[in-house]
Amino acid sequence: MNKSRDFVVSNADRFDLTPAEKYGEIKFLMRQPSSPFNPEGFMNILAEALSAEVYNPDVDFIAFTGHSLHISLLVGLVMSQFDSVKVLLFDSRSGEYKDRTINVDKLCTI
């Protein structure tokens, strides 16, 4: 069985990702933060990073940490290739990440 990984857009020191490690190894897709005002360049970087890491939708997660546009583009990119995406949402009350699955077919019926 493949070991789970938690994909994070970029390393932002202000976020403590330690609680997310219970779901898998933290993997940063970008070495440096990218401007949300250049989505085309950002999408190319993300696509290359995901391809290099061989994203597996059955076991891997995307941590919802960072700029909302970057997270949205990353989830959209994954959902354009797979039927679902597993995400980690931070619960500030408990200080823990909660796992959720977003299914494409259910989104299409909303």
N, C-alpha and C positions, 0 to 999 in steps of 0.2 A: 504494500500500500504506500502511496506517495505521502510524504510529509507535507502538512499544510504550511502555507506561507501567507503572510499578511502584507499586501502591497499597499504602500503609502506613496503619494505623489512625490513629495520631497522631504528631506530632513529639516524639520523646523525645531530648533532647540526648545522652543517654548511649550512643546507638547511632550508629556511623559507617556511614552508608548509601552511602558512596562506592563500595564494590565492587559494589553492586546497580545502579549507574547504567549499567553495560555492557549491561544488559537493557532499559533504557528510562529515561524521565524519571520522577523520584520525584514522586508525588502523595499528599499527605496528605489523608485523608478527614475528619479532624476537626482543628479549630484548637487545641483544648485536650484534655488527657486526660479521659476519662470514667470514672466509677466502674463497676467490674464488677458492682456490686450493684444496678444499675438497667438490666437487659438490655433491657427494653421501650423505654425512652427511647433507649438506644444503638442499637437496631435501626432505629428511625425515622430517626435521624441518618444512619446508614450507608446506608439505602435511598435517602434523598434525595441524599446525596453521590454514590453510584454512579450514580443516574439523571442527575444533573447532569453528571457526567463521561462518560456514555455508555460504560460498561464494555464492552469487546470481548473475549470469551473466547478469540478466535483469536490475539490478539497481546498482551493485557495480563496482568500478573502480580500476585499478592498476595504481598508480602514477609512472611514469618513473623517479625515483629518486634513486640514489645509483649506485652501481657497475653494469656495463653493463651485466656481466655474470649472476649475481643474478637476474636481471630483465628478461633476456632472459629465464632463467630456470623457473622463476615464470610464465611468459606468456605461455611457453611451457606446463607446468603442467596444467594450466587452460584450454588451448586449447585442451589438450588430453581428457578432460572431458566434454567440452562444445563446441558449434558451433561457438561461438564468444567471444571476450573479449573486454571490454570497458577500454580504457586507458586514462591517462592524461599526456599530453606533455607540458613541460614548455617552454613558449615563452619569451625569455630574452628581446626582444624589448618592449613588453607590460608589462612584469612582472606578467603575468597571466598564468594559466594552460588552455590548450585547450583540449576538449574531442574529442576522435576519437574511432571508433569501428573497430576491426580487425575481419573479417569473415574467418573461416577456408576454406569454399568452394571456396572463391575467391583466397586464397593463393594457393590452389591446382591446379589452372588453370594457374598460372604464369609460 
